[in-house]
């Protein structure tokens, strides 16, 4: 009987509203998949009655990230962060990123004996190797150290979880992603009426780790379109003058752009998921990508896209894919399921 009573009490506690603190170096006004994911989690948890406080770099003195000015990094945040934490009095802590705020919150939790969870959003080892020639093995060592005390390390896909386990990570838990099916739809398809078809579209950050040059250098029919901005935009626009660089597109314009394309090209080899893949598929647009983490986990049906080390071959094969099947595949990815997984992975504590 005592075991049964304890189990019931624990179950009741799990259903009680949370007082969650999320600490993240990626937050508005940044525009990327991490921010979109966290914003959606906050909205959905608050809608179910949980209290959620997000601490991002906007609350601190900050400096631009070298080579990526739109990303601000908090400077010496620990003292102010501790004050924010004490004022809020959380019963669960999630550390979303491995930047200055993430390290500071990790230190606070370690000193106080608080359990916490983390997530693996970005392949920083490959990112730093691509941008700064830092050996990936060095970065993996730092990342293992950062995540080691976490009660759960959340990762979006099976292939990423396998890679993390191979790299020596423990307590790895699934946390999938979703897509807004009411926002991203197959119709209308009139976004690029003035451009020669077929339309091959990339959408996302325009930065070296996204490997966009691998797409723009391909010999393809029709038009190549790039939506998004970032530190490599000017360089790529100069190198590939025939491509169409449209900058940021938000609200309905972005969704219409997805739907208006014939193929969505995802040349990145360093993403852990790629929300844009789901957004394109929800818009009925098939995907062409390399067979790497992210595309391997999302593009699991040859009717909805093509994965190939020959990216040009993948792009041409994707032209023959089934747009209705692409939409149907995306409908299986739910933000409700993502939020439920995220909440179940969190660890409560008493102050």
Secondary structure as GFF3:
##gff-version 3
##sequence-region A 1 351
A	DSSP	alpha_helix	2	15	.	.	.	ID=ss1
A	DSSP	beta_strand	19	23	.	.	.	ID=ss2
A	DSSP	alpha_helix	33	47	.	.	.	ID=ss3
A	DSSP	beta_strand	51	55	.	.	.	ID=ss4
A	DSSP	three_ten_helix	57	59	.	.	.	ID=ss5
A	DSSP	beta_strand	62	65	.	.	.	ID=ss6
A	DSSP	beta_strand	68	74	.	.	.	ID=ss7
A	DSSP	alpha_helix	78	88	.	.	.	ID=ss8
A	DSSP	beta_strand	92	95	.	.	.	ID=ss9
A	DSSP	alpha_helix	100	112	.	.	.	ID=ss10
A	DSSP	beta_strand	117	119	.	.	.	ID=ss11
A	DSSP	alpha_helix	124	132	.	.	.	ID=ss12
A	DSSP	alpha_helix	136	147	.	.	.	ID=ss13
A	DSSP	beta_strand	152	155	.	.	.	ID=ss14
A	DSSP	alpha_helix	158	166	.	.	.	ID=ss15
A	DSSP	beta_strand	172	174	.	.	.	ID=ss16
A	DSSP	beta_strand	199	203	.	.	.	ID=ss17
A	DSSP	three_ten_helix	208	210	.	.	.	ID=ss18
A	DSSP	alpha_helix	212	216	.	.	.	ID=ss19
A	DSSP	beta_strand	223	227	.	.	.	ID=ss20
A	DSSP	alpha_helix	233	239	.	.	.	ID=ss21
A	DSSP	beta_strand	244	247	.	.	.	ID=ss22
A	DSSP	alpha_helix	251	260	.	.	.	ID=ss23
A	DSSP	beta_strand	263	266	.	.	.	ID=ss24
A	DSSP	alpha_helix	275	282	.	.	.	ID=ss25
A	DSSP	beta_strand	286	289	.	.	.	ID=ss26
A	DSSP	alpha_helix	295	298	.	.	.	ID=ss27
A	DSSP	beta_strand	305	307	.	.	.	ID=ss28
A	DSSP	alpha_helix	311	318	.	.	.	ID=ss29
A	DSSP	alpha_helix	323	330	.	.	.	ID=ss30
A	DSSP	alpha_helix	335	345	.	.	.	ID=ss31
###
